[in-house]
Amino acid sequence: MHKLLSVGVGLALFSIGLTPAPAASRFVQDPYPSTYAPIASAPVLIHNATVLTGTGTRLDNADVLLQDGRIRAVGSALQAPAHAVRIDAAGKWVTPGIIDVHSHLGVYPSPGVSAHSDGNEMTAPVTANVWAEHSVWPQDPGFAAALAGGVTAMQVLPGSANLVGGRGVTLKNVPATTYQAMKFPGAPWGLKMACGENPKRVYGGGKGVAPGTRMGNVAGYRAAFIDASEYIAKNAPKKQQKKRWFSGSDKGDSAGDTGGKRDLKLDTLAGAIQGDIRVHIHCYRADEMATMLDLSKEFGFKIAAFHHAVEAYKLSDRLAAEGVCGALWADWWGFKMEAFDGIQDNIALVDRPANSCAIVHSDSPEGIQRLNQEAAKVIANARRAGIEIAPERAMMWLSYNAARSLGVEKQTGSLEAGKMGDVVVWNGSPFSSYAQAEQVFIDGHQVYDRRDARRQPLSDFMLGQEVGP
C-alpha cells in the first residue's frame, strides 16, 4: 500500500495541475484543507477497449492515454511514450471512475457498532455547525470494498435525523491516515438537509423538541435561513452582501444570530445562501420537493440534488428546468410511508427531459460496491416499460452527473483530455450481472488490480483479522 504525501493545499493543487477555486466568502474558509497528492506513475495506454466516456458517447476499439495523473487523450490508435505501461483491453470496457454522491463510509464505518455511530448529531433540529469530515475514520474497510466496485470518489454526508444535519465532504477513494489526505482538492462542501419523517420521528412524538410535524419542519428551515440571512447582512463584506430579504426589527423568533460574533452554524447556512456550499436534500415525496424548491427561492440558495426522492418522476420536468439533480435508488422503496409511492422506472423518467440530471446513489456500505449493477436494474426496468437506454447514457448516472451535483465536473466524472485520470477497466459491460472491475486508476495511478493482491488496499484495521476464503 502506498502512503500519500502530506503536503499543504497549495502544493497539492499545483502538483496535479488544478486551478484553485475562485475566492469564496469568508463563511467557507477551510481551516482543515486537503493534503491530497496523487502518486506519481508512468504513462498508461489502455488500448482496444469499448470506451464509455461518461458524456453519453461510446467508442469501440478505442484507446485511453493517462499521463502525469491526467487523461491525455481518448481515441483510436493513440501514440504513447516508449516507457508507457500498455494494457491490452480487447473485449473489455473502460469507463470513468464511479462517484457515489450519498455515502456514509467513515462516519458509519464497519464494524457497525455504537462506538462507530458518528453520522447523526442528534442534539438539535439544526446542526449546520457540524462537518462530516470530522467523523470520517479512514480505516473503514468499506473504502477498499467500494474501490473494488470501481468507486473512485464519493460524498460522505451526515445522517438524516435533522432538518439540517451539517456539511458533507467529497473524498478521493485512496488509502490514507487522515481524512485530509483523502479530501478532494477544491471540491465545495455539501450541506445535508432532510425532509419528512426522519426529523419528525427524532424530535416529535411528545419529546418536547420541535419539529413534530411537516409544517414544523418547514418552519424550522425558515427560521434557520432567516438567521443566516441576517448574519450575512451584518457580517459579510459589502461586495458579497445580498439584499436583506427582511428589513424589520432584529428582535423576534428568528433573531438567533450572535450579533456579529462568529457562529459556526450560521457560517454554513450563509455559505449555502452565498452559493459556496451545495445543498443536498434527503426528500422522498414530490409535494415536499416542490416545497423545498420554493424555500430555496425564498432565501436565494440553489439545490444541487434531491436524494432518495422516490417520487421524483412526478416532477421530473421541473427538476430538469431548474437544474436540480435526482440522486436515486434503482428500486428501494416501501420501507416507510413516504417511500410508498416509488416505481422502478423512477430514474429512467427523471433522465428523460432535456438537461436532466439523474444519478444512481447508494446510501449503503453494501450498495456502493455494486452501483454499476444498480444502474443495470434501471436499464432492465426501463426496457420492460418500453424505454431503451444505451449503456453510454446510463454511464452518466454513475459519473458525469454525479460529478456535476458535487461541483467537480470540470475535474472528473468523464474521460476527457485534461481531466483527472480516474478510470476503471471492466471485464465486460459494466451493466452485466457478471461485471467486475478488474483495474482501477485514480489520478493515473493503478490503485486496484483484481488479479494482484499487492494492489488490493487493506485497511490497517483489517490487518491481522481473519479473512474467509
N, C-alpha and C positions, 0 to 999 in steps of 0.2 A: 504494500500500500504506500502510495506516495504521500508525503506530507506537503501541505500547501505553504508557500512562503507567507509570512505575516508581514505585510507592508502597509504603509499609510494609504489612504484612499486616493490621494493624488497620484502616487506612483502606480497603484493598481489600475487606475483609469488610463494612465499613459502607457503602461506595459501591454495593454490589449487593444490600444488604438481607439478607446472610447472617447467621445466628446463629453465633457462634464455637462450635467443637466443645467439648464438655464437657472439663474439665481432665483430661488423661491423665497417666499415670505419668511420672516423670522420665526413664524409659528411652526415651521417644519425644519429648522436647523437640526442636524444629526450629531449628537454627541457620541454616538456609537457607530461610526462609519464602517463600511465594508472594508475588509482587508483581503478580499478575494483576489487571487492572482492565478491565471492559468498556468498549467505545467507546460514547459517548453517541449516541443515534439517535432520530429521530422515531418516533411510534407507527406500527405497521404493521397493516393489516387485510387478511388473506388470506381471500377470500370465494368461496363457491360451489364448494368443493372436496369431494372424498371424503377424509375425515379418519380416519386410524388413530391412536388416542390413545396406543398403547403399553401400555394397560392391558387389552387384549382387547376393546376397543369400536371399532366402525366407525360413523361418522356421515356420511350422504350430504347433499350440498348444504349443507355446514356452513362456519362461519367460525372463524378463529383470530385473536385480537387480541393483539398484542405491544405492551407499553408499559413504559417505564422498565426495559428489559432483561429483563422477565419476561413470562410468559403471563398476560394479564389475564383472558381469558375464552375459552371454546370453546363453540360452539353455533350456533344459527340466527339469522339477521337481527340480528347484533350491531351496536350503535351504536359509532362511533369518533369521536374528536376531529376537528374540521374540518381540522386540519393533518396528519392521518394519511396515510401512503403507502398507497394502495389497490392490491391485486394481485388481478386477476380470475383465479381459478384454476379456472374452469369446465373440466371434462374432465381436470383434474389431481388428483393425490393429495398429501396433506400428512401428514408423519409427524414424530415426534421425530427429532432427530439420532441417527445410528448411533454406538454406542460399541463399540470393539474392546477386549476385556479382555486380549488377548495380542498385543502388538506389540513389535517391536524397532526401530522407527523411531528414528533419532537415535543409537542405540548400535551398530547395524549399518547405517549410512546408505549412500545411493548417492553416488558410485560405490562398488561393493563391492570395495575394495582393502584390503590388510593394514593400512595406516595407519588405516583406519576400523573395524577389528575391536576393538570396545570392550565387547562384551557378556558375555564369559566371563572371570572372574578365575580362571584355572586354576592356582592356586598352592597350593591345599589343598582337601580334600573339602568343608570347611565354611568358606565365606567370607561369613558373615552380616554381616560388618563393612562390606561394600561397598554402595553405593547406586547404582542405575542412573542416577539423575538426574545424577550427576557425570560420566557419559559422554555424556549427551544433547547432540547437535550440532543446534541449532535450524535451521541452514541446510540440513538434509537435504531434498532435493527431494521425498522421499516424503510429507512432511506435506501439501504442496499437492496432490499426486496423490490422497491419501486424502480431502482436503476435497472434491475434485470427485466423489468417490463418496459424499458425504453423511456422512462421519465427522466428528463434532464433538468427540469426546473419546476418549481411549484410555489404557490402562495400558501403560507401557513397562517391560519386565521384563529382568533379566539373562538370560543363556542358561541351558541345562540341563546343563552339564558337571558341576556339583557337586551333592552331596547338598543343600546349602543354598547357593544362589547369591547371595543378597543381597536388598536391598529393591528393589521396583518403585515407580514413581511414576505418578500419574494426571495427565494433561495435557489442557488445553483446546487444540483444534487451531487455534491462531491464529499468525500470523506474529509473531516476536519475536527479540530479540537474545540474550536469556538464557533458560535453561530456567525460571528462577523466574517469568518473565513469562508462561509457559505453564502453570505449576503450578496445578492445580485447588484453589481455596481450601478449606481444611478437609477435603480428602479424606484418609482414612487411607492409610498406606503398605500395600503388599502385600509379602509375603515369598515369594520364589520358592524352591521345593524341587523335587527331581526324583527319580523312582523309576527302577529298572530298568537298561536297557542303557547309557544315557549315562554316568552316573558310573562304572559298571563298566569301560566302554571307556577312559575318560580316565585312571583311576587304577589299574586292574587290569592284567592281561596281563603280569605279571612286572616291572612298573615299580617295585616295592618300596614303593608307597604304597597304603595301604588306601583304599577297599574294592576287592575284586576279585570279589565275589560278591553276590548279593542279600541273603544273610544278613549280609554285611559292611556293605551299605547300611543295613540296619535297626539294626545295632549302632552305626553312625556317627551316625544320627539320635538314638538313645537317649543316647549319651554326650554329645552336644551339648546336649540338653534337660536332662539331669541337671546339667550345669554351670550352665545357665541357672536351673534351679530353686534351686540353692544360692546363686547370685548374687542372686536375688530375696530369699531368706531373709536374706541378710547385709546387703543394701543398701537394700531398699525401706522407705519409711515404714511404720510399723506398721499404719496403717489400710488400706494397699494390699497388705500381705503376704498370700499364700496359705499354707495349711498346707504345711509341708515334706513332700514325698512320701517323703523319705529321711531317716532320723534317726540314721544310723550315723556313722562317722568321716568327716572331710573328706579323709582320705588315700585314695589308690587311683586306679584308672584314670579315674574321672570327675572327679577333683579338678583341673579345668582352669581354674577361675576365678582371679581375681587377688587374692583375699583382701581385697576391699573397694575396691581401686582400680578406676577406671572402665575398662571393657572394651567396645570398640565391637561386637565380635561378640556378646557376651552381652547388651548393650543391646537389640539387635534380637530375639534369641531370647526375652529376658524380656518385651519388648513384645508378642510373639506370645502368650506364655502369659497375659499380663495382658489380652489381648483388644483391645489398641490397634493391633495390626498384623494385617492379614488374610492368612491363609495360602493361597497358590495353589500347587497341586502338579501338575507335569508327570508324568502317570502313565497308562499305556496299559491294563494288564491288570486285570481285575476282582479277582483274588486280591490283587494289590498294593494296590489301592484299599481293599479291606477291611482289610488290614494297617495302612494309614495311618490309617484311621478308628479302629482300635484304639489306635494310637500316640497319636492326638490325645486319646483318653480317658485314657491312662496319664499324660499330662503336662498335661492340662487346657487345651489350646488348641482353637480352632474352625477347621475347614477351610472356607474360603469357596467354593472351587471346585477340581475336578479339571480339568486342561487336557489336551486331545487325547483321552484317555480313550475309545479306540475300542471298548472292551468295557463302557462304562458301562451299556449296555442290559441287561447281565446282573444288575445290582444297582440298577436304576432306582428300585424301591420303597424301598430303604434310603436312597438319596441323598435322595429326597423327604422321607422320615420324619425324617432328621437335618438337613434344611435345607441340604444341600450342592448347589451348582450344578454342572452339567456344561458346560464351555466346549469346544465340539466343532467338528470339521470336518464338512462335508456328506458327503464321500466320499473323503477322503485316507486311504489305508490300504496295508498290504502292503509298505512300503518297508524294513521290518526285522521280525525275528521277533515282537517284542512288539506290532507293529501288524498282525499277520497275520489276526486274527480280527475285523476290522472289518466292519460291514454298512452299507448305505446308508440303513437305517431307524433308525440309532442315535439321532439327535436326536429323531425322532418318538416313539420308545419312551421315551426319557428324559423327554419332555414329557408323557406320558400320566397319571402318577399325580397325585393331588391334592397341591397345594403343591409341585409340581415347579419346577425352575429350569433350563431348557435355554437354552443360549446358542450362537450361531454366532460363532466367532472366526477370526482369520486366521493368526497366526504367519508372516506373509508380507508383504513390501512390495508385492507384486502383488495378493494376495488381499484385502488391506484396501481396495482400490479397487472391489471388486465383492461386498461382503458381502451385499448385497441379492440378488444372483443366486445366491450360495451357499445362502441361505435358500430361494430358489425351487427349487433342486435337491431340497431336503428335502421340500418340498410335493409335488413330482412323484413322488419315490420313495415317499413315504407313500401317495400315491393308488394307485400300482401295487400296493401291499400291502393296499389296501382301507381305508386310513385317510385321512379327509378332514380337512384342516387349513385353516381360514379365514385369509385374509390378516391379519385383526386379531389372531389368535392368533400367527401367525408373526412379526409385528412385535415382539412381546415378546422374542423371542430376540435381537433386534438392539438393543433399547433398555432397557426396564424391567428385564429380568432381568440384563442386563449391569451396569446401574447398581446393582442390588441386590448383586451379587457384589463390587462395589468399595466399597460402603458410602456411595454418593452418591444413592440412590434418592429421598431427600427433596428433592433439589435439581434433578435432571434425570432423563431417561430416559422421560418421558411428557408428554403435552400436558395439563397440569392447571393450573388457576389458581394462581399464586404460584410456579411453578417457573421455572427459567431458560428464556429464550426461545431454546432450541436446536431449530431447526426446519428441515425440508427440504421443498421443493416439487419434486415429481417430474412428469415429462411424462405419466405414466400410472401404472398399477400398478407399484409398486417391485419386484414379483415377476414382471415380464415380462422377457424377454431383450432387449427394446428399451428398457428403463427407463434414464432418465438423470436425475440430479439437476440441475435447472435453476437453483434458487436455494437457498442455504444461509445460515441465520441463526445466529449464536452470541450469546447474551445480547441478542437483539433486533436486533442489527446485521447487515446483509447483508454477509457476508464472501466470498461467491462468487456469480457470475452467469454462467452458461454463454454468454449472449448478449452479454456486455460484458467485453472484455479488461481493462478498468480494474478490474474486480472479480474477477480471477483471480490470486491472490497468486503471486509468483515469488520463489523463494529467491535471496538475494544470491549464492549460489554459481553460480546459473544465469545471472546477468546476463552478457551478452556471449558466452554459449555458443551454438553453432549448434543451432537447433531445427528439426526437419524440418517439412514442410507438414502 
